[in-house]
Amino acid sequence: MKIAEGIKVSSFIPGRLRLKVNELHDNPELAEQVERKLSGVAGVKGVQANPVSASLLVKYDRKTIAEAHAVEALSKALKALFPQLDVDAVISRFIDT
């Protein structure tokens, strides 16, 4: 499912979301920035941004990520990292599980 130009959902199961993010390809600096920003969000258990495969894997606690403060922090981090992203579509994957 495409959620922005150059970004699509590769796989999803509750507690785990993998995105294909073209912008990550051959961009280790961005991959590191993504991991750092998203790891600081309450409820996020792990983040792996791979500049070789251009994939972003986010593992999260379903209950915590749905809390208002976590949703706000996640939304802010995603908007800062990927301004073209349909943040509401991604957030709905996290909280509508």
C-alpha positions, 0 to 999 in steps of 0.5 A, spaced: 500 500 500 503 506 497 502 512 503 506 517 499 511 518 493 516 513 494 513 510 501 509 504 501 507 499 507 511 492 505 508 488 511 504 489 517 502 485 523 500 488 530 506 490 533 510 490 527 510 495 521 515 494 515 515 500 510 519 501 503 522 508 503 526 509 497 529 515 500 533 511 505 536 507 499 544 509 500 543 514 505 546 511 512 545 518 515 538 518 514 537 511 516 541 513 523 537 519 524 530 515 523 532 510 528 534 515 533 528 519 532 523 513 532 526 510 538 525 515 542 517 515 541 514 511 547 511 504 545 516 503 540 520 497 542 525 497 536 527 500 529 531 498 524 532 502 518 536 499 512 539 503 507 541 497 503 534 495 502 531 501 503 526 498 508 524 501 515 522 496 520 518 498 527 516 494 532 512 497 538 507 495 544 500 496 541 497 499 547 502 504 549 503 507 542 495 508 542 496 513 548 495 520 546 502 522 548 505 517 544 501 518 537 503 525 538 510 524 538 510 519 533 506 523 528 511 529 530 517 525 528 514 522 522 512 529 519 520 531 521 523 525 517 518 524 511 514 531 510 511 528 504 508 522 508 501 521 509 502 521 517 495 519 519 495 513 514 501 510 518 498 512 525 492 508 523 496 502 522 499 503 529 493 504 533 487 501 529 490 494 531 
